[in-house]
Amino acid sequence: MKTSYLSSLIVVLLSLGVSAQANEINVESNTSFASSTTSVEQVTGSTTSLSTATYINPTVRVNNSYRNFFVGSLSGNQFCKEQGYKEEVTGSAVKCGEDESSYAEYDWYDSAWASKSTGSKNQCYPLYASIKCGN
């Protein structure tokens, strides 16, 4: 009786979603975020479930400081992998970066986050306002 009750309770809690606040920055972490929302959904007609998390105001560490990072599949997927997910999925939001500023992007060849300047083209430089990761 207790086992079925606990199993049911866990399924209900997972289906409702879970929220987390990042109050501290882990010194060893390469990523940071203001808050996150996690959800687990059962795929209809299947024994698998889909787990996603949305991270608000994600940043990555470059040269011991945290920076916003450019939108792109390589950077997005790397951020998600560092959070324990397989890849970025549909549902991320974009904000604009400023001219003559420096942001981060993932350098695949060096396997590290690197700084990249925007220049001065008077345009929107797409950065992640939120990023949605999934398995």
C-alpha positions in Angstrom: 0.0 0.0 0.0 2.7 2.5 1.0 4.7 1.7 -2.2 1.8 2.4 -4.6 0.9 5.6 -2.7 4.5 6.9 -2.8 4.8 6.0 -6.5 1.6 7.8 -7.3 2.7 10.8 -5.3 6.1 11.0 -7.1 4.3 10.8 -10.5 1.9 13.6 -9.5 4.8 15.8 -8.3 6.8 15.2 -11.4 3.9 15.9 -13.7 3.3 19.3 -12.0 6.8 20.6 -12.6 9.5 21.7 -10.2 11.0 25.2 -9.7 14.5 26.0 -8.4 16.3 29.2 -7.5 20.0 29.7 -8.0 20.9 31.6 -4.8 24.6 30.8 -4.9 27.2 30.3 -7.6 29.2 27.1 -7.4 32.9 28.1 -7.7 33.6 25.1 -9.9 30.5 25.6 -12.2 30.9 26.9 -15.7 27.3 28.0 -15.9 24.9 30.0 -13.8 21.2 31.1 -14.1 18.7 33.2 -12.2 16.0 30.5 -11.9 14.8 27.3 -13.6 11.6 25.4 -14.2 11.7 21.6 -14.7 8.9 19.4 -16.1 8.5 15.7 -16.8 5.8 14.6 -19.2 4.7 11.0 -20.1 4.7 10.5 -23.9 1.3 9.1 -24.9 1.4 5.5 -25.9 4.9 5.0 -24.8 6.9 4.0 -21.7 9.3 6.9 -22.1 9.0 10.4 -20.6 10.2 13.8 -21.8 12.2 15.8 -19.3 12.8 19.5 -19.9 14.2 22.5 -18.0 14.0 26.2 -18.8 16.8 28.3 -17.4 16.2 32.0 -17.0 19.0 34.5 -17.7 21.7 31.8 -18.4 25.3 32.8 -18.2 28.6 30.9 -18.6 32.0 31.5 -17.1 34.8 32.9 -19.3 38.1 34.0 -17.7 36.6 33.8 -14.2 33.6 36.1 -14.9 30.0 35.1 -15.9 28.7 36.4 -19.3 25.6 36.1 -21.3 26.2 34.0 -24.4 25.3 34.1 -28.1 22.3 32.1 -29.5 23.5 29.1 -31.5 23.0 25.4 -31.6 26.6 24.7 -30.5 26.5 27.1 -27.5 22.9 26.1 -26.7 23.6 22.4 -26.7 26.8 22.8 -24.7 25.0 24.8 -22.0 22.3 22.1 -21.8 24.9 19.3 -21.7 26.6 21.0 -18.7 23.2 21.0 -17.0 22.8 17.3 -17.5 20.5 17.4 -20.6 21.0 16.1 -24.1 20.3 19.2 -26.1 18.5 22.5 -26.5 14.9 22.1 -27.5 12.3 24.4 -29.0 11.2 27.1 -26.5 14.2 29.3 -25.8 13.8 33.1 -25.7 16.2 35.7 -27.2 17.3 39.1 -26.0 19.5 41.7 -27.8 23.1 42.3 -26.8 24.7 45.7 -27.2 27.3 47.1 -29.6 31.0 47.1 -28.6 30.4 44.5 -25.9 31.8 41.1 -25.2 29.8 37.9 -24.7 30.5 34.2 -24.7 30.2 31.4 -27.3 31.3 27.8 -27.1 34.6 27.0 -29.0 34.2 23.4 -30.2 37.9 23.1 -31.2 39.2 24.1 -27.8 36.3 22.6 -25.9 35.8 25.7 -23.8 33.7 28.9 -23.5 35.4 31.8 -25.2 34.8 35.6 -25.3 33.7 37.2 -28.5 33.2 40.9 -29.2 30.2 42.3 -31.0 31.8 45.2 -32.9 29.8 48.3 -33.7 27.3 47.5 -36.4 24.2 49.0 -34.7 22.2 45.8 -34.7 20.7 43.2 -32.3 23.2 40.6 -31.2 21.1 37.6 -30.2 21.7 36.3 -26.7 19.8 33.8 -24.6 17.2 35.4 -22.3 16.1 31.8 -21.4 17.1 28.4 -22.7 15.0 25.3 -22.8 16.9 22.0 -22.5 15.6 18.4 -22.9 16.5 14.8 -23.0 
